[in-house]
Amino acid sequence: MRAGPTELPHGRVVPTESKATDDVSGAARSADEPADDGSEPETESPTVAEIEALSVDPAPPEVADLAAACVRFVVARYGMTLDYAPDTLSFVDQWLRDARVEIERRPEAIDLVQSAAGAYLGEVIRRAFGGEWIAEGPVSAWRLCLSTVFCAFNPIGMAREALSLEPADDWHAHFDLDAGEREAIEQRLQALPEVSSDDYYAPTTRFDVVEILVHALRADMQARGLADVHFTSADYA
């Protein structure tokens, strides 16, 4: 049985130290953390074999076009070509941060900015963890449905929240989970340390939270002998 959306408790997020996402020359990390220190992340993604076992189809054309627009906007502004790797999301953080000023002058720009940034964020997540887009109707109704765990959300809604720094009602930016898994995930997210609103809504943070969520759900599935189970968009109907 499915449950309602699970929201990351406001003010809580993954890193134990604040992110240095103002530096758009590289991946977001805490100011005191050395680059390339060889340390292992606290959470784990699905294995390469798990992802390769999935049928990873191209994104729907409307999603691919919007994600490509994000790549163009970022290279034009910062001279960095995004390659859909998770560490490129710090550039999207900065782009959205800078775009808030432009949107104050031109409110109509929010539709394109949020859609391009959200499509790119969703594609980074999909390529990292496996998943399918449901891109039907208005973009507020789109979903990214993960394949390795049962979890769906709208990355464009996440980008909208990153621009406004407040919840985006009816944009489905938070996690649609199975009812039997929701309580454990909420407890896991409640344990995360507090950060600023800017970091809370940042695309890098959203990716980090998805990674924690995927790791927790996969561990539970493995413990229940369900390691070989994968989901398609039909399971989310």
Secondary structure, DSSP 8 states (H G I E B T S, - for coil): -EEEEE---TTB-S-SS-B-TT-TTS---BTTS-TT-----SS----HHHHHHS------HHHHHHHHHHHHHHHHHHS----S-GGGHHHHHHHHHHHHHHHHH-GGGHHHHHHHHHHHHHHHHHHHH-EEEE--SSGGG-EEEESSSSEEE-HHHHHHHHHHTS--TTS--SEEEEHHHHHHHHHHHHTS-B--HHHHH-HHHHHHHHHHHHHHHHHHHHHTT-TT----GGGG-
